[in-house]
Amino acid sequence: MTPDLAAPLGATPGGGGTTFRLWSEHGEGVELCLFDVNGPERRVALARGGDRVWEVHLPGVGEGQRYGYRVHGPYAPKRGERFNPAKLLLDPYARRVERPIKLRDEHFSYRRGGGSAGRPDRRDSAALTPKCIVEMGMPSIDEAERPRIPMWDSVIYELHVKSFTRRHPAIPEALRGTYAGLGHPAAVAYLRQLGVTAVELLPIHQQLTPRFVLDRGQIDYWGYNTIAFLAPDPRLAATADPRGELREAIRALHAAGIEVLLDVVYNHTGEGDHLGPTVSFRGIDNASYYRLAETNPSRYRNDSGTGNTLDATHPAVVRLVLDSLHAFASEYGADGFRFDLATVLGRTPAGFSAEAPLFSAIQADPRMSGLKLIAEPWDLGVLGYRLGEFPSGWSEWNGQYRDTIRRFWAGVAHDPAEVARRIGGSLDLYPVEPRGLAASVNFVTSHDGFTLRDMVSYVEKHNEGNGEGNRDGETANDSLNFGVEGQTDDEAILAQRARQRRALLATLLCSRGPTMLLSGDELGRTQRGNNNAYCQDNEVSWLDWAPVGDDAALLPFVRSLISMRRAHPLLRRGVASVAGTAPLTLLITPKDPADGPDDALLLALNPGDAPAVVHLPAGQPDGWITYLDSGDPEPQPPGGRPLQDATGLLSLSGRSVVLLGHAARPGGSPSG
């Protein structure tokens, strides 16, 4: 039965007290547990309503009250029931959780060694479990503060809050690695000068580090094992007010014209597989929140690859996701969301569907209007790769773009037409009607995989520091090391690597569709060959703000690329056609006069080490201007340089990208 939409779930102060409401369809009894600083736990029974919502109003209880739940019911894993009132549970609607969860044996609902079918563990977990905090919802932001950048014009900068600011010299030490550090004027000024239009924050919901990671002395640093979808992670806060701190950081970015997108993980939770802990959903209503194996309900469907999968077809899960999205958009100011392993969210009993319940609910919810929605269009289940199949109005991480461009520059055999399609907006995957120009989010690096510097320095992954025997992480990286694995002092190799990085970035910024950059690539960040640094809360992950040599030279080059992209809307909206294949040359022409000041653009890419020559298109007027030559580490001047060669030939150095354009049309404007 669908939960009552008329009353909010969670803890809601008002009316001289606080109303507590928890949804559980199969629970047989619910106790609210109140904790004062020095007093004993106080338990209050909740009454069950006809909508499966358990409720109580407590006069005199207000903001700041610490609480949790105990849910009674059968412990029968073979039937998918895992109730255990000895385990204190987090409220899925908690607005704040006082601290991170550090798992101990008491958090597991079964007797260790007995497996999921063993006897229930009756040790009480309350003393070891952080408490939820009663807090009012924050007022909605002023919608006028949103920058509202069109998606097709977006240059997205994917970052981890702590990694980005942890070593920034201009940010006070106490604020480094926090939401407040992200909103600090020095951080905001850097992003503005770089020219990006949005930051995409790796997960900032309350997370739970798996026990096997804790046992290695590490944490889930990236934060993809979330457990409370309405609570910001207190690990990333400099103060005792993570909610206000995050809101102010987003406000500071908005004031600089920068949007904020949140990476959200609704495909699974941090409770893991059938041997995982019981800290929230599993103890509230395991069989409703999770997808259980059809032939063995003591096990979970594992389309996420992390042990469990949330059932995004269940009304309670749909409502929770919508309420989480709305809270972070309305109260904090998030401008959009990137949905991790989004194929999970579209899985129905009949298979993946763009009309799955959650997608349909998002499309129909007026609160979601105008927000950016980005899918990671794959998961780890059967037939999980659904690139190009998400609903109209959604954008998608384009894995085919990433792979095609990497392989092109790595010298792997390629189809020139395929490369041209990816650079031209992947219209074979995302037809302009109905998907539009914004569907393909183009990228060559992300948090998941090699950094850009490592992609030109390593052929093999080097994940030994993760403690998993180098078995984790992607094996095929389409990378080059130019003769030496990792660090080198060889000037010739360093020069080749620098050219390769500039070529990859130039290709990305000259492609049609929203662009995503990985934080630190513009500074030469290395993870020392680790392509899965999810547990590395150290200098492997933190940005180095003092790059030297080729790394230092890359920042002004990237700034110039972003500025050039902004000045030439034809790159973002024009129609690309192949003008030559050796080297690959694309002619980009306007579909509409509003596409900007250029009559045409010519993009030439030489992936070989040797110089190459391009024949300029016949029938085009003279007056070409060089806007970009990635073979030269020095950026072209604003407005470019006139092409001096009148022979109709263009010379390209090895591993370089050149962009030419015609002089502006009369009355043309470079704004875009």
Sequence and secondary structure as in RCSB ss.txt:
>XXXX:A:sequence
MTPDLAAPLGATPGGGGTTFRLWSEHGEGVELCLFDVNGPERRVALARGGDRVWEVHLPGVGEGQRYGYRVHGPY
APKRGERFNPAKLLLDPYARRVERPIKLRDEHFSYRRGGGSAGRPDRRDSAALTPKCIVEMGMPSIDEAERPRIP
MWDSVIYELHVKSFTRRHPAIPEALRGTYAGLGHPAAVAYLRQLGVTAVELLPIHQQLTPRFVLDRGQIDYWGYN
TIAFLAPDPRLAATADPRGELREAIRALHAAGIEVLLDVVYNHTGEGDHLGPTVSFRGIDNASYYRLAETNPSRY
RNDSGTGNTLDATHPAVVRLVLDSLHAFASEYGADGFRFDLATVLGRTPAGFSAEAPLFSAIQADPRMSGLKLIA
EPWDLGVLGYRLGEFPSGWSEWNGQYRDTIRRFWAGVAHDPAEVARRIGGSLDLYPVEPRGLAASVNFVTSHDGF
TLRDMVSYVEKHNEGNGEGNRDGETANDSLNFGVEGQTDDEAILAQRARQRRALLATLLCSRGPTMLLSGDELGR
TQRGNNNAYCQDNEVSWLDWAPVGDDAALLPFVRSLISMRRAHPLLRRGVASVAGTAPLTLLITPKDPADGPDDA
LLLALNPGDAPAVVHLPAGQPDGWITYLDSGDPEPQPPGGRPLQDATGLLSLSGRSVVLLGHAARPGGSPSG
>XXXX:A:secstr
    TTS  EEEEETTEEEEEEE SS SEEEEEEE SSS  EEEE EE TTSEEEEEEET  TT EEEEEEE  E
EGGGTEE  TTS B  TT SEESS B   GGG SB TTS TTS B     GGGS  EE         GGG     
GGG EEEEE HHHHHTT TTS GGGTTSHHHHTSHHHHHHHHHHT SEEEE   EEEB  HHHHTTT   SS  S
EEEEEEE GGG SSS HHHHHHHHHHHHHHTT EEEEEE  S  TT STTS  SSHHHHHHHHHB B SS TTSB
  TTSSS  B TTSHHHHHHHHHHHHHIIIII   EEEETTGGGGGEETTEE TT HHHHHHHH GGGTT EEEE
    SSTT   TT S TT EEE HHHHHHHHHHHHT    HHHHHHHHTT TTTS HHHH TTSEEB S  SSS 
 HHHHTT SS   GGGTSTT SS S      TTSSS    HHHHHHHHHHHHHHHHHHHTSSS EEEETTGGGT 
  TT S  TT  STTTS  S   HHHHHHHHHHHHHHHHHHH THHHH EEEEEEETTEEEEEE SSGGG S S 
EEEEEE SSS EEEE  TT  S EEEEEETTSSS   TT EE    SSEEEE SSEEEEEEE   TT     
